[in-house]
Amino acid sequence: MARIRRDDSVMIIAGKDKGKVGRVMKLVDGGKKILVEKLNIARRHIKRTQQNPQGGIVDKEMPLDISNVALVGPSGKTTRVRFKVETVGGNSVKTRVAVKTNETIG
């Protein structure tokens, strides 16, 4: 179970976009890197294709290492993640919990 998942809100803590908050769009490289919506933008040259007959230069989100982001908890502050195992109806359920505020995360 991953500490950071798709649609989580994260703050970038290192790099050119340090301090900015965004939503996780996708986990890449087996969960080692993430794509954050509208952050870590790079310009890429696109060759002409049938799908893109114009070609040209486009702005594209690039993957960030997961160690360079911090999860923003339900209270709006960055936090680390702890897992809590509870038994519900005979089944054990693993939930994510914010370390600072002890709140359950999504």
DANOR-V196976 format. One line per field, one symbol per residue. ss: DSSP state (a for helix, b for strand, c for the rest). phi: phi as a letter, one per 40 degrees, with the letter a starting at -180 (. if undefined). psi: psi as a letter, one per 40 degrees, with the letter a starting at -180 (. if undefined). Layout:
BEGIN
ss = ???
phi = ???
psi = ???
END
This chain:
BEGIN
ss = ccccccccbbbbccccccccbbbbbbbbaaacbbbbccccbbbbbbcccccccccbbbbbbccbbaaabbbbcccccbbcbbbbbbbbccbbbbbbbbcccccbcc
phi = .ccbbcgccbbcbahcbdgcbabccacbgggcbbbbcgbfcbcbcbccbccbccghbbcbcbcbccccbbcccccgbcacbbbbbbbbggbcbbbcbcccbgccbe
psi = hidhiieihihheiadfheihihhdihiffediihhhfifhihihhihiddgddaahihhhiiiideeihhhadeeiiiihiihhihhfeihhhihhhddefihh.
END
